[in-house]
Amino acid sequence: MSPSLYIEPIERLAEQFRRLPGVGKKSAYRMAFSVLELSEEDAKAFSDAILDAKRSVRLCSVCGNMTDGEICSVCSDTDRDRSVICVVEDSRDVIALERVREYNGLYHVLGGVISPMQGVSPSDLTIDMLLRRVSGGEVKEVIIATNPTVEGETTAMYISKLLSPLGIKTSRLAYGIPVGGDLEYADEVTLNRALEGRREI
Amino acid sequence: MSPSLYIEPIERLAEQFRRLPGVGKKSAYRMAFSVLELSEEDAKAFSDAILDAKRSVRLCSVCGNMTDGEICSVCSDTDRDRSVICVVEDSRDVIALERVREYNGLYHVLGGVISPMQGVSPSDLTIDMLLRRVSGGEVKEVIIATNPTVEGETTAMYISKLLSPLGIKTSRLAYGIPVGGDLEYADEVTLNRALEGRREI
C-alpha cells in the first residue's frame, strides 16, 4: 500500500489475518476492513473469542484431543466402545471422523507425525500416553488413522511395531482416502469406506 | 460438527471467522484451530489488533476516508493538487487508486452508493459534505470513480447533476474498468487507463 495511506491499526490487523491459513494479502485487507464495519460489541465479541479459545482450550489428559474441560467429551462419554482406539494426527481429524457418525470407539490424538525433516521425533508425540492406555488390557484394537503421507505412514508403522508384541489388533484405514491428501478434507462417504475397509498390519 | 465434539470456545471463534468475507465453514474451523496454535502473546496481539483498529480508525472529517487521526493523510498532504477531487464509494477504492501512483488530487469517500433496493438514499452518503467542499471555489474538477455497476452509475449521474449548475467540470472514469466488476480488484494498468481516458459528463 502507498506509504501516504498507511493507517497503522489497519495494517497491523491485516497482518494478523494474513497469518491465518489460506489468507493472502488482498483477503487480509478485506477482512480488516470488514472488522471496521462491525459494531463495537461485535468487535469486542470477536476479540474476546480469540482470547477465550486460546485460554480455555487445552488437551484432554487421556487422549490428547482438544477440550475446554479436563477430559474431552469423547473420553467422558460412557456410551462409547472402550475396546477400540482410533489414533489420529490432530483434533481436526477427530472432527472429520466424528462427522461420519459410524465410529463409536475412542480416539488418541498424537499431536503430529514423526518427521525427521521437521525435527519431530516419537517422543514429541503422545505415543507414550497411547502405550499406557493400551497396557490396561481393556483395549482390543487400535485403528491407525494418520494421514496417507510419507510421515503418516512412517508413524503408523512405528506405532504398529510397538503394539504388536502386546497382542493388540492393529489396523490401518483403508486406501479409500486419496493418497497424498488431507484427512480433514475427505468427504463422509470416502471416510466411511476407509473405516469399513481397514486392514490388519 | 457432531454435538459430542462441541467445544464452545472453538465454535464461537469459528463463528466469528465465518462472518469475514470469503470465509466458509471449513476455512473458519481451520482458522480457529490455527489461533489455538498461536502463542499466548500472539493471540493477545491478534485480539488487541481487532479492538485497536475498531477503536482508533474513524472517518476523515474532510473527505470521509478512513484515518486514525482527525484528518486523513491525503487531505493533510500539502503536496497534493487541491483543485481535483476523486469521488469513490469507500476507502478500499482510495487504496486501489493510490496504488496507481498517477493521481495526485484529493478524494471524497461517499461511504456507499445510492441503492433504493438496500434502502440507501443520497442523504445516507457524504454527498452534502462533497457539495460544501466544492462550493469553496478551489475545486476545478470532480472525477466520479464509483464502481461500474447500476448503483455506481446512478450515483455518478446523481452527483454530476448536482455539480453541473456550479460550473465544475465533472468526469467519469473511462470504461477501461471491466463492467460489473469491483474497483478494488482492478489491476494497476487498467486503473491507469481508466484515469487517463476519463470523459466529461
Interface residues (C-beta under 8 A of the other chain):
Chain A: M1 S2 S4 L5 Y6 I7 E8 P9 I10 R12 L13 E15 Q16 F17 R19 L20 P21 G22 V23 K26 S27 Y29 R30 M31 A32 F33 S34 V35 L36 L38 E40 A43 K44 A45 F46 S47 D48 A49 I50 L51 D52 A53 K54 S56 V57 M66 T67 D68 S73 V74 D77 D90 S91 R92 V94 I95 E98 R99 R101 E184 Y185
Chain B: M1 S2 S4 L5 Y6 I7 E8 P9 I10 R12 L13 E15 Q16 F17 R19 L20 P21 G22 V23 K26 S27 Y29 R30 M31 A32 F33 S34 V35 L36 L38 E40 A43 K44 A45 F46 S47 D48 A49 I50 L51 D52 A53 K54 S56 V57 M66 T67 D68 S73 V74 D77 D90 S91 R92 V94 I95 E98 R99 R101 E184 Y185
